[in-house]
Amino acid sequence: MPGTKSNMLFLLISLIIFTRVGVYCNNSSETTEPAIRLARATGQVRLSTPEECYRPCDGAAPRYCYYRFQLEYYTTMGPACNQCRTDSFARSKNQSSCQCILADGVEKTIFSINRQFPGPSIQVCQYDKLIVDVENAAEGLDTTIHWHGIFQNTFQYYDGVPHLTQCPISAPNTFRYQFSADNSGTHFYHSHSSLFMIDGQQGPLIVRSPKSTDVNGRLYDFDLFDHVIFLSDWLHTLALDLYPGRYAMRPGQFPDNFLINGHGDWTDPSTGRKTNVSLPFFRVYSGKRYRFRMINSFGTVCPAEITIQNHRMTVIATDGEDVKPTVVDRIVSTSGERYDFVLNANQNGGSYWIQVRGLAECAEKKILQVGVLIYGDQLALPRTARPTFDKPLTGNVVLNSLNAAQCMNTQVSNEICVNQLKYGKPTPQEERKTYPDLRLYIPFNFFTYDEKILTQNQYNPFYIAIDRSMNAAMVSNISYSEPPAPPISQYEGYEKLCTVDRVPTCTKPCLCTHVINLPKQVLVEIVLCDQDPFVTLHHPFHLHGYSFQVMAIKDYGGRKPNQSEIYQLVRDHDNNLASGKYDQKPRKDTIKVPVGGCVILRFYTNNPGWWLFHCHFLWHTMAGMNVVVHVGEESDMPAVPNGFPTCGNYVPPVYI
């Protein structure tokens, strides 16, 4: 696309907010943040600004990094965009200096953080202390913020799960999260209430370790602020408009678009008209090697595949855990997963397409978004045709393929499963035992209601699937419901707790706060199986408070495995354990379960607490596909913080 047309198109790209590219800011002399000014004036702990906390981490002393989040209703393509979409906006040095949220050029209400989308990028060094004041200014919207990937060891009260680790934050209240960024890696934060995550309450959380201690640090030259690739799925209506779901028109929960770092264009399928919105771009220089950090912050069930034109990706970490370098052409990710890769800028110059392509359910809608990899200081679109869903960028080697048939093979093919990656560090000693102390079989499935539940004075939650069925989601045949108060801090929260062996008298499916109680310091294996396969549904499961070894992934051709097949999987797994075939299994905190398949996970219970284990597809979370992994006893927990908020039912005796 050379010439005038190219220049006009790229003018749209130049409207993107200019952020710091490899420049460490140190604006420590002044700050307008009241909490920081008060702390400094009164001689309290010295709080650092976000700019101060983004710094080289080699030899850096830990800092107390302060952030203030204001949550509110806001709109994309609002009046601020009239002010900001100018040349001066392109030269702005700080995203928060303009309150325009473009998204994909379609106006809609969102739940924003500091009038940004994604929310502010938190980038700190390992062992920094994070203090985040979350002020809820959205009337009627109670929420929490979960720090996805942070283990919260000794900071269990700040994991951000409503009615499990804290009471929801209601307007106009402020809740202060404070915890130590002890485990480094690519993480993110998001609301853990309702469907608010998909409507705007999400953002990156990067915890850097010193490059000198990074086992893969020799492979890259730069790890820059701007080289975070934050993937979001996007609806043109509020997500709650699709919960429980529409029945007559548009059943199911499909996104309308994908966004890269909060924006991208959109073509109306009914008219063919494209929105006038900039494309995201990432700048590199020839001969240098760059660490990129990709975060999948989807809320729907769609997997996404990323490809970069004329460039291979050397994967060096997943979910904040190092892996031995693995060179691939495409990376598939599902909701909650993160992948770090090194890009070698080995081209002489030019611009190259970055493609994010929807798979499975999103393939039916042909959703595809693009960004641009730019060499040097130029501003130009790639000269090659923009990829489309039917004519995409391709590549031979794919990581985390939806085809899991070869995952149990020792010979790795061009379709690499995550269990075939190698952990980048020695396996912890406590996880090297041949056999686990405990092994749990955890099936998940659905219960389909008939229409009688709508006439029997019952109020069981459900969601409407694409086939118009009304479904409750279950783990071990129990559909999770939140307790009235967080059991981590209030005894009242224990009233609705249940286990597989101790469930209250209830109808099918049973609704209660499903808990698995585990002792401290034991080696646990989970055999997690999809017992209700749907042809395009790959469930991503996330465990709070831990990472786990991915020992095995088994595919059964998209059908439900029977008990004898699952027993055979475990026998084969035991044989592999006994023969020492497993070597440096990779660690993750979020795993994609194949359609109708099983995964075997292993972790050591060294972090007491109340940790949610759940499908990261938001509608499944809402419908009950969760279980609490409760580790240890009350005596193992740190003291409840002074003044920690309480909540619960209020049903006094009738006294009038």
Protein Blocks (a to p, Z undefined) as FASTA:
>chain_A
ZZjklmmmmmmmmmpccddehiacddfkbccbfklmmmmmnopacdddfklmnccfehpa
cdddddddddddddehilklmmmmcfklmmpcbfklpccdfknopacddddehhiacddd
ddddehiacddddddfbghiacddddehiaogoilmmnopghkloccdddfbdcdddddd
fbgcjdddddfehjllmnopacdddddddfklmmklmmpmbdcfklcccdddddfbdfkl
mcgbdfkgogajddfbdceehiacdddfknopacddddddddddehiacddddddfbfbf
bdcddddehiacddfbeehiacdddddfbdcddehiacddddddfbfbdcdddddddehj
lmmnopacdddddehjbdcddfbdcddfklccddfbdghiablklmmpmbdcfbdcfklp
ccfbdcdfklmpfbdfbdcddddddddddfklmmnopabdcdddfkopacdddeehiacd
ddfbdfklpmklmmmgccfklccdddddddddddddddehiacddddddfbdcfklccdd
ddehiacddfbccdehhpacdfklmmmmmmmmmmmmmnopaghiacdfbdcddehiacdd
ddddfbgcddddddfbfklmmnopacdddehjfklpccddehiacedddddddfZZ
